[in-house]
Amino acid sequence: MTKLSIISPCYNERQSLRPLHAEIAETLDRAGIDWEWIVVDDHSSDGSFEVIAELSRSDPRVRGIRLSGNFGSHMAMFCGLDFASGECAAVLTADLEDPPSVLVELVKKWTEGYKVVWASRNERQRAGWLHNLMARAYYLILRRVIAIRQMPRNGADLFLIDRTALELVRGYRDRNISVFSLVGWLDFPHTTVSFEKRKRQFGSSKWSLGRRAKLFIDTITGFSHFPIRAMSIIGASCAALGFLYAIYVTIEYMIVQVPPGWTSIAVLVLVLGGLQMLMLGVLGEYFARMLDEVRPRPRYIIERMSSTLARPIADDVLLLTPRQRRDEPVPAGKSSVMADEPGE
């Protein structure tokens, strides 16, 4: 039987985990799909990992990973994909907004031969106008500027990838990268299914404006040289305009004999100075990400994980021992589910 690995990044979603597990089990068991659910706790502070551990003890198909710090939802997705053992893997958020029933549709399309199956919401009317505008601009840039044309026009909220695509995704070890953009950039045979996104039942979205801005910058710098090329075009245009303005000022002085005003000079200095600082900032974003890649640091650090999961084999992953953890070891009664020692 085909096995589906479900990856769910989780950050302070304690209340939604039990109902989500019940819905996943009911939906996939009824459809006859073998599955595992890997929940990656991105260092929640509300006791989410305790719920994951409890679910693991009651259902061996549930596996938990707790990261040692808040590495971000996309790095949590990469972590889960590193441990996926199914013939295909799907990313599903843990906030109950995306119904597990769409996983059945994704698997059906996958059995038709598609390597990547996107799930796109039918509309974005429930979000605010500013959020909608930013989302549309982001996906427009993704499709037109970065040329990731297989990304659905309304974006993708979750996806399923074949084992072949999964192994390639695992091979990319970038530290600042969007999982969705990477899957789309690989350009495997794909299709899209639509679904109705549900309202959030518990808590609020953790996607702040700052996190969205970082995702946008990571996507642009990770898959396109357009900002650097735009800097060259802007620089050449400014140089050409400056040369023409110098000719104009010289002719005006020779004919009218009126010295150029200080206002125009001040405006030019401020505009050109602002453009230079902007270009330095763009270069700084690229250099900062290059620095992240060359630093010999772990890509992510695992604080705890289910004993049923294979140990990390990548050189850029670190699994803490009980002595290295910030908290107390798991009680003896729980050690059979959540590993205390890397060698267990």
C-alpha positions as CSV (number, residue, x, y, z in Angstrom):
1,M,0.0,0.0,0.0
2,T,1.2,3.5,-0.8
3,K,2.4,5.5,2.2
4,L,1.8,9.2,2.5
5,S,4.0,11.3,4.8
6,I,2.2,14.4,6.1
7,I,4.5,17.2,7.3
8,S,3.0,19.8,9.7
9,P,5.0,22.7,11.0
10,C,3.7,23.8,14.4
11,Y,4.2,26.9,16.5
12,N,1.9,27.4,19.5
13,E,-0.9,25.3,18.0
14,R,-1.7,23.1,21.1
15,Q,-5.5,23.5,20.9
16,S,-5.7,22.4,17.2
17,L,-3.5,19.3,17.3
18,R,-5.9,16.8,18.8
19,P,-8.9,17.7,16.5
20,L,-6.5,17.8,13.5
21,H,-5.2,14.3,14.3
22,A,-8.7,13.0,14.7
23,E,-9.7,14.5,11.3
24,I,-6.6,13.2,9.5
25,A,-7.1,9.7,10.9
26,E,-10.8,9.6,10.0
27,T,-10.3,11.0,6.5
28,L,-7.3,8.9,5.4
29,D,-8.4,5.7,7.1
30,R,-11.7,5.9,5.4
31,A,-10.0,6.5,2.0
32,G,-7.7,3.5,2.6
33,I,-4.5,5.5,2.6
34,D,-1.5,4.4,4.7
35,W,0.0,7.5,6.4
36,E,2.4,9.0,8.9
37,W,2.1,12.4,10.4
38,I,5.4,14.2,11.3
39,V,4.7,17.3,13.4
40,V,7.6,19.6,13.7
41,D,7.3,21.9,16.8
42,D,9.2,25.1,16.0
43,H,10.0,25.6,19.7
44,S,6.4,26.4,20.9
45,S,5.9,27.9,24.3
46,D,2.3,26.7,24.9
47,G,3.1,23.0,25.5
48,S,2.4,21.9,21.9
49,F,5.1,19.2,22.0
50,E,3.5,17.6,25.1
51,V,0.4,17.1,23.0
52,I,2.4,15.7,20.2
53,A,4.1,13.3,22.6
54,E,0.7,12.2,23.9
55,L,-0.6,11.6,20.4
56,S,2.5,9.6,19.5
57,R,1.9,7.3,22.5
58,S,-1.7,6.7,21.5
59,D,-1.1,6.5,17.7
60,P,2.4,5.2,16.4
61,R,1.7,6.8,13.1
62,V,2.3,10.2,14.7
63,R,5.9,11.3,15.0
64,G,7.1,14.4,16.7
65,I,10.2,16.6,16.4
66,R,10.9,19.6,18.6
67,L,13.5,22.2,17.3
68,S,15.7,23.9,19.8
69,G,14.7,27.3,18.7
70,N,12.3,29.2,16.4
71,F,13.8,28.4,13.0
72,G,10.7,29.5,11.0
73,S,7.9,27.5,9.4
74,H,9.8,26.8,6.2
75,M,12.8,25.4,7.9
76,A,10.4,23.3,10.0
77,M,8.9,22.0,6.8
78,F,12.4,21.1,5.5
79,C,13.1,19.3,8.8
80,G,9.9,17.2,8.4
81,L,10.7,16.4,4.8
82,D,14.2,15.2,5.8
83,F,12.5,12.4,7.9
84,A,9.6,11.6,5.5
85,S,9.5,7.9,4.7
86,G,6.5,7.7,2.4
87,E,6.4,7.3,-1.4
88,C,5.0,10.8,-1.4
89,A,4.9,13.7,1.1
90,A,2.4,16.5,1.7
91,V,2.8,19.7,3.7
92,L,-0.3,20.5,5.8
93,T,-0.5,23.4,8.3
94,A,-1.5,22.6,11.9
95,D,-4.0,25.5,12.3
96,L,-7.0,23.6,11.0
97,E,-7.5,26.1,8.2
98,D,-6.6,23.6,5.5
99,P,-9.0,20.5,5.6
100,P,-7.3,17.1,5.6
101,S,-9.9,16.0,3.1
102,V,-7.9,17.8,0.4
103,L,-5.1,15.3,1.0
104,V,-7.3,12.6,-0.6
105,E,-7.6,14.7,-3.7
106,L,-3.9,15.3,-3.8
107,V,-3.1,11.6,-3.6
108,K,-5.6,10.9,-6.4
109,K,-3.9,13.3,-8.7
110,W,-0.5,11.9,-7.7
111,T,-1.6,8.4,-8.7
112,E,-2.3,9.8,-12.2
113,G,1.4,10.4,-12.7
114,Y,2.0,14.0,-11.5
115,K,5.1,14.5,-9.5
116,V,3.8,17.7,-7.8
117,V,0.2,18.5,-6.9
118,W,-0.6,22.0,-5.6
119,A,-3.7,22.8,-3.5
120,S,-4.9,26.4,-4.0
121,R,-7.7,28.1,-2.2
122,N,-10.7,29.2,-4.3
123,E,-10.6,32.8,-3.1
124,R,-8.9,35.2,-0.7
125,Q,-11.8,37.3,0.3
126,R,-11.7,36.5,4.0
127,A,-8.3,38.2,4.4
128,G,-7.9,42.0,4.6
129,W,-7.4,44.1,1.5
130,L,-3.8,44.8,2.3
131,H,-3.0,41.1,2.8
132,N,-4.8,40.3,-0.5
133,L,-2.8,43.0,-2.3
134,M,0.5,41.8,-0.9
135,A,-0.3,38.1,-1.7
136,R,-1.3,38.9,-5.3
137,A,1.9,41.0,-5.8
138,Y,4.0,38.3,-4.3
139,Y,2.6,35.5,-6.6
140,L,2.7,37.8,-9.6
141,I,6.4,38.5,-9.0
142,L,6.9,34.8,-8.4
143,R,5.4,33.9,-11.8
144,R,6.5,36.8,-14.0
145,V,9.9,38.0,-12.5
146,I,11.3,34.8,-11.0
147,A,9.7,32.7,-13.7
148,I,8.2,30.1,-11.4
149,R,5.3,29.7,-13.7
150,Q,3.8,26.5,-12.3
151,M,2.8,28.3,-9.1
152,P,-1.0,28.7,-9.1
153,R,-2.2,32.3,-9.6
154,N,-3.8,32.4,-6.2
155,G,-0.8,30.8,-4.6
156,A,-0.6,27.4,-2.9
157,D,-1.5,26.7,0.7
158,L,-0.2,23.1,0.6
159,F,1.3,20.6,-1.8
160,L,2.1,17.0,-2.4
161,I,5.4,15.8,-4.0
162,D,6.5,12.5,-5.3
163,R,9.5,10.6,-3.8
164,T,11.6,11.6,-6.8
165,A,10.9,15.3,-6.2
166,L,11.4,14.9,-2.5
167,E,14.9,13.5,-2.8
168,L,15.8,16.6,-4.9
169,V,14.3,19.0,-2.4
170,R,16.3,17.3,0.3
171,G,19.5,17.9,-1.7
172,Y,19.1,21.7,-1.5
173,R,20.5,22.7,1.9
174,D,20.0,26.5,1.7
175,R,19.3,28.2,5.0
176,N,17.1,31.1,3.7
177,I,14.7,29.6,1.2
178,S,11.0,29.1,0.6
179,V,9.9,25.4,0.3
180,F,7.0,26.3,-2.0
181,S,9.3,28.3,-4.3
182,L,11.9,25.6,-4.4
183,V,9.3,22.9,-5.4
184,G,7.9,25.2,-8.1
185,W,11.4,26.1,-9.4
186,L,12.2,22.4,-9.9
187,D,9.4,22.4,-12.5
188,F,8.2,18.8,-12.2
189,P,5.0,17.6,-14.0
190,H,2.3,19.2,-11.9
191,T,-1.4,20.0,-11.5
192,T,-3.6,21.9,-9.1
193,V,-6.6,21.2,-7.1
194,S,-8.9,23.8,-5.5
195,F,-10.4,23.8,-2.0
196,E,-12.3,26.0,0.4
197,K,-10.1,27.3,3.1
198,R,-11.7,27.3,6.6
199,K,-11.7,29.9,9.3
200,R,-9.1,29.6,12.0
201,Q,-10.7,28.0,15.1
202,F,-8.0,28.6,17.7
203,G,-5.5,31.5,18.2
204,S,-4.3,33.8,15.5
205,S,-1.9,33.6,12.6
206,K,1.8,33.7,13.4
207,W,2.6,35.3,10.0
208,S,3.5,38.9,10.9
209,L,4.4,41.5,8.4
210,G,8.1,41.0,9.2
211,R,7.9,37.3,8.5
212,R,6.1,38.0,5.2
213,A,8.8,40.5,4.2
214,K,11.6,38.0,5.0
215,L,9.9,35.3,3.0
216,F,9.6,37.8,0.0
217,I,13.3,38.7,0.3
218,D,14.3,35.1,0.7
219,T,12.4,34.2,-2.4
220,I,13.8,37.0,-4.5
221,T,17.4,36.5,-3.5
222,G,17.2,32.8,-3.6
223,F,15.9,32.4,-7.1
224,S,16.6,35.6,-9.0
225,H,19.4,38.0,-9.9
226,F,16.8,40.6,-10.9
227,P,17.5,43.1,-8.1
228,I,21.2,43.2,-8.9
229,R,20.4,43.6,-12.6
230,A,17.9,46.3,-11.8
231,M,20.6,48.1,-9.9
232,S,22.9,48.1,-12.9
233,I,20.1,49.4,-15.1
234,I,19.2,52.2,-12.6
235,G,22.9,53.1,-12.2
236,A,23.4,53.3,-16.0
237,S,20.2,55.4,-16.3
238,C,21.3,57.8,-13.6
239,A,24.7,58.2,-15.2
240,A,23.1,58.9,-18.6
241,L,20.6,61.4,-17.1
242,G,23.5,63.1,-15.1
243,F,25.5,63.4,-18.3
244,L,22.6,65.0,-20.2
245,Y,21.9,67.3,-17.2
246,A,25.6,68.4,-17.2
247,I,25.3,69.3,-20.9
248,Y,22.1,71.3,-20.2
249,V,23.7,73.2,-17.3
250,T,26.8,74.0,-19.4
251,I,24.7,75.3,-22.3
252,E,22.5,77.3,-20.0
253,Y,25.4,78.9,-18.3
254,M,27.1,79.8,-21.6
255,I,23.9,81.3,-23.1
256,V,21.9,82.7,-20.1
257,Q,24.9,83.0,-17.7
258,V,22.7,81.9,-14.8
259,P,24.5,79.7,-12.3
260,P,22.6,76.5,-11.4
261,G,20.5,76.7,-8.2
262,W,21.3,75.1,-5.0
263,T,17.8,73.5,-4.8
264,S,18.4,71.3,-7.9
265,I,21.8,70.3,-6.6
266,A,20.4,69.3,-3.2
267,V,17.6,67.3,-4.8
268,L,20.0,65.5,-7.1
269,V,22.3,64.7,-4.1
270,L,19.5,63.4,-2.0
271,V,18.0,61.3,-4.8
272,L,21.3,59.8,-5.9
273,G,22.4,59.3,-2.3
274,G,19.1,57.5,-1.5
275,L,19.5,55.3,-4.6
276,Q,23.0,54.4,-3.5
277,M,21.9,53.4,0.0
278,L,19.1,51.3,-1.5
279,M,21.5,49.5,-3.8
280,L,23.9,48.9,-0.9
281,G,21.0,47.5,1.1
282,V,20.1,45.1,-1.8
283,L,23.7,43.9,-2.0
284,G,23.7,43.5,1.8
285,E,20.8,41.1,1.6
286,Y,22.7,38.9,-0.9
287,F,25.9,39.1,1.1
288,A,24.1,38.3,4.4
289,R,22.6,35.2,2.9
290,M,26.0,34.2,1.4
291,L,27.4,34.5,4.9
292,D,24.7,32.3,6.3
293,E,25.6,29.6,3.8
294,V,29.4,29.6,4.4
295,R,29.2,29.6,8.2
296,P,29.8,26.1,9.6
297,R,26.6,26.1,11.7
298,P,23.8,23.5,11.8
299,R,20.9,24.1,9.5
300,Y,18.5,23.3,12.3
301,I,19.0,21.8,15.8
302,I,16.7,19.1,17.1
303,E,15.9,19.2,20.8
304,R,13.7,16.1,20.9
305,M,12.3,13.6,18.4
306,S,10.3,10.4,18.3
307,S,12.3,7.3,18.7
308,T,10.6,5.8,15.7
309,L,12.2,8.3,13.4
310,A,15.5,7.7,11.7
311,R,18.5,9.7,13.1
312,P,19.7,12.8,11.1
313,I,22.2,11.8,8.5
314,A,23.0,15.2,7.1
315,D,26.1,16.9,8.2
316,D,24.3,20.2,8.8
317,V,21.8,18.8,11.3
318,L,22.4,18.6,15.1
319,L,20.6,16.4,17.6
320,L,21.0,17.5,21.2
321,T,21.7,15.1,24.0
322,P,19.9,15.4,27.3
323,R,22.8,17.2,28.9
324,Q,22.8,19.8,26.1
325,R,19.1,20.6,26.4
326,R,17.8,23.6,28.2
327,D,15.0,21.7,30.0
328,E,14.8,18.4,32.0
329,P,14.9,15.0,30.2
330,V,11.7,13.3,29.3
331,P,10.3,11.3,32.2
332,A,11.1,7.6,32.2
333,G,7.5,6.6,31.2
334,K,7.8,8.7,28.0
335,S,11.2,7.7,26.8
336,S,9.8,4.8,24.7
337,V,8.2,7.3,22.4
338,M,10.4,10.4,22.6
339,A,14.1,9.6,22.3
340,D,16.3,10.9,25.1
341,E,19.6,9.8,23.6
342,P,20.8,10.1,20.0
343,G,22.0,6.5,20.1
344,E,18.7,4.9,21.2
